[in-house]
Amino acid sequence: MTSADQHRRHRKPAPIGAGYLHHCVPAHQKYFERLLEIGARVDMVEYLAAHFASDPGFLGEINAGTAGLPSTLHSYEYMLGSVESALAETIGRLQQMADVSNCLWIGEHVGMVGTRDTYAGTFMQPMGTDEQTQVFIDNLRAANEESPYPLIIENQPMLFNQIGPRTVCQQVADIAEGADAGILLSLSNLVISDDYHAVDWDSELAHIPLDRVWQVHIPIPNEKELKEPEYSRFRENEKWHFSTLENLFKEKDFQPAVVILEVEASGTPSRPEPERTKERLDWVRDLMGSRLQTEEAAR
């Protein structure tokens, strides 16, 4: 692949539409089939690659079950915050998984760190220091130079006290700019922070360079469970998610390729009814509006 081809491959794709986070388990495949039965349109799926489908052959079967929709892989195994590089076998397996799943890009958590031989398997807070930020930049840039599939980075929840001068989203912004990479903006992770160390959601969001956002995560809780008193605060969280996404689409620089609905949403134990997910898939496409219609006409 020439440098010109690599540059074209790593540009943000044109608008694709709306999709959901597929956990690569039988229940999620049945959920997909039910969505199709009720006439829902799914434009893209995100596979929890490293979590539930580490075998490329199995992921290929899952992707065939979704009629070969374009996908993105949700990963953490590049461990971009580590001084050591990930094992060649690990990278090779991720590349194979991308090959068999019609993958357009790979989303890596900015907060996942570890050593080459020992992965944390959970979030670890990026330090926010100059040194740590540069490690992320160097690793992300190097990974994107090697990979035929562009890597973008996702903001994580604020799990621990801030150590360095940067908050999570400030660090994500600096890494994306420094490595010339895209961003997976997780609105849900901003809200989840309140379970650990509260942040001002809007102030954090303001640090994100909107023109670099390729993908958005937004949770879709179960409507029936939201009505129960113990989940009342998640109703308020949902209002923020929805109103924030609507406001973001009013910004000219905000042109994500896809919005992914998290149907295993933080806050309620159960997935939303497929009918509710269908409504939200349509709602996302309405927000994308004329941009998406223009791209569809050109295809």
N, C-alpha and C positions, 0 to 999 in steps of 0.2 A: 504494500500500500504506500503510495507516494505521500509526501507531506501535504500536498494539495487535497488529495483524497481524504486524508485524515482530518483535515480542517473542515471539509464539507460534512464528513460523517459526524463530527462533533458539534456542529451547529444545532441550535434548538430546532426541533421539528415544527412543521406547520401544525395548527390546531388539529387535534385528533377527536376530542370529545370527552366523554365521561365513562368511567369504569369503576371497578371495585377491587378490593384487596382479597385475593383468593388464597386460602390457607393450605391448598394442596392436600386436602383431606376429603374423604367421601361426602361428608355433610355439605361441604362447600360446592362440590360438583353437583349434588342434588339441588342446591340453592340456585346454581347457574341454570340448570335445566328448568327449574320452576320459573325463573325470570323469563326465559324464552317462551314458556307456555302462556304467560300472561301478556306477551307482546312487548316485553322490555327490550330496549336496545342497549347493548353493552359494546362500547367502541374499543375498549382495551382492558386488559386485566393486569394486575400486579401480583406476582407470585412471591410468597414468602420463601424464597429460594433456600437460604442456608438454614432456615428453621425447620421446615417440614418436608422438603423435597431435595435432599442432598444428592440423590442419584439422578444423573442426567436422563437415563432411560425412563425412569418413572415420571420425571417432569415432562418429557416428550409425550407420554401417554396422557397426562393431564391436559397438556396444550391441545392435543388432538381432540380431546373431549370438549374443548371450548371452540371447536371449529377453526383452530389455528389463528385466533385473534392475535393482533399485535400485543406484545407484553413488555413489562419491565420487571426486572428482578430486584427484590428487596434483600439486600445483603449486608453483612458486616465483616466478612472474612478478609477483606483487603487490609483491615486494621490500619487505617491511614494515620492514626496517631502514634504508631509505633516506630521506633528507630530502626528495627529490623524489618525487612520485607517479608511478606507472606510467603509460605512455601510454594515452590513452583507447581507442585501437585494440586495445591488448593486453587491457585489461579487457573490452572489448566481445567480443573473440574468446573469452575464457574464459567469459563469460556464455553465449555461443552454444553452447559445448561442453557447459556444464552443462545447457542447455535440451534438447539432443538426446540426452542420456545418462541420463535419469531420475535426475539427480544430487540428492542430499539435502544435501550440504555439500562444501566445498572445504578440503583440508588444505594449509596453507602452512608451509614450513620457517621456523623462527624465525631460522635462521642464514644465510639467503640475503640478501645485500645487494648494492647496485650503484648505478648512477645511472639516471636515467630512460631514457637512450639506450643504455646499455651494461650488460648483465646479465652477472654473473660466470660463470654456468653451472656453478658448483661451490660448495661450502660456503665461507663466510667466517665466521670466528669472531665472534659478537656480543661486544662489548666487556665487557658485564656492568657497565657504569657506570650511574650514575643517569640521565645525559643520554641514553645510547643506549637504555636501558630505556624511558624516556618516549617516545622516537621510535617504538619498537615499539608501545607502548600507544596513542598517538595515531593511528598509521596503521591499526592493526587495528580500533580503534573506528570510525574514519571509513569503512573498507572495509565493515564490517558494517552501518553505517547506510545505505550505498548499495546493497549487494548483496542480491538476493532469496534468495541461497544463503549460509547462514552460513559464515564462515571460522573454522577452528580452527587451532591452531599445533602444530607437531611439534618435539620436542627433537632436536637434531642431535648427532653425535659430538663429543667434545672433541678438536678437531684441532690447536689451538695452546695455548700457555701462557695461563692465565687472566690477564686484565689488570685488570679491575675487581673489585669486591667479591663479585660473584655468579658462581657456577658456571652451567653451561648450564641445569640443571634449576631452580636458584633463579631464574634470569632468566625461564624459561618460566612458572614459578608466578606471579611478580610481573606479568608481561605478561597472563596469563590473568585474574588477579584484577582488574588495573587496567582492562582492556578488557571485562571481564565476558564472556569467551569460553571456548570449549571447548578441550580438549587432545587431540592425537593422541600417545599415549604409545608411543614406539618403544623396546621392550626391546632390539631388535637394535642400535640406535644407541648405547645404553649400552655394550654389549659391544664394538662396533667401535672405541670410543674407545681401547681398549688397543693398537690398531695405531698410535696417534699419541701420545696422552698419557693414561696410565692414570688411571682414576678408580675410586673405591670404588662399585661398581654399586648396592649396597643403600643406601648413604648418599645417593647422588644421587637414587635413586628416592624416598627418604623426603621429599624436598622437594616432590614433586608432589601437589597437592590432588586426591585421588582422586575427589571428587564432580564434578570438572570433566572427567574423562576420558570422551570420546565414543567413542574408537576406540583400538585397540591394534595394534601391529605385532609379530609374532613370526616369526622365520625357521624354515623347515623345510628343512634340508639333505638331500642325497642320502644315504640310509642305506648303500648299498654303499660310497660314497667315504669315509664317516665311519669305516669299518673300516680304512682304510689308515693306516699310521703317521704320515704327514705331516699328517694331519688330526685327530690325536688330541686336540689342545686344543679343537677345535670340538665334539667329543663332550662335553667338560666344559662348554663354553659352552651347548650345547643343554640339558643337565641343569639349568643355572641358569635358562634361559628357561622351561622347563616347570614347574619347581618354584615359580618366582616367580609365574607366572600363576596357578597353583593357589592359592598363598597370598593373592594379591590378591583372588581371588573369595571369600575368607573374610571380607574386610573389608566391612562393611555399606555404606560410602560408595562402594564400587567397583561401578558399574553401567554399564559401557560399552554402547553400542548395538551395536557389532560388534567382533569380533576378526578382523583380516586376516592371513592367512598369506603370508609372503614366500617364494614358491617359486623365486625367483632369490636364494637366501640367500647371505649372505657366509660364506665358509668352504669350500664345495665347488663345483666347476665346473659341476655338472649339477643340473637340477631333480630333486626327489624323484619317485619313482614315483607315478603317480596314486593307486594303492592306499594309499600312505602318507598322501598329502594327504587322501584320503577319511577315513581313521582320525582324523586330527587335526581335521578339520572336525566330526566327530561328538564328539570329545573336548571341543572348545570348547563345543558346545551342551550337553553334559553338565555342564560347569562352570557355565554360565549357569542350568541347572536349572530350578527352579520359576518363576523370574522370566520366562524365555522362554516357558514353557508357559502361564503366565497371560496374557501378552500375545497369544499365538497364539489362545487361546480367545476373546479379546475381539474379534479381527478378524473 
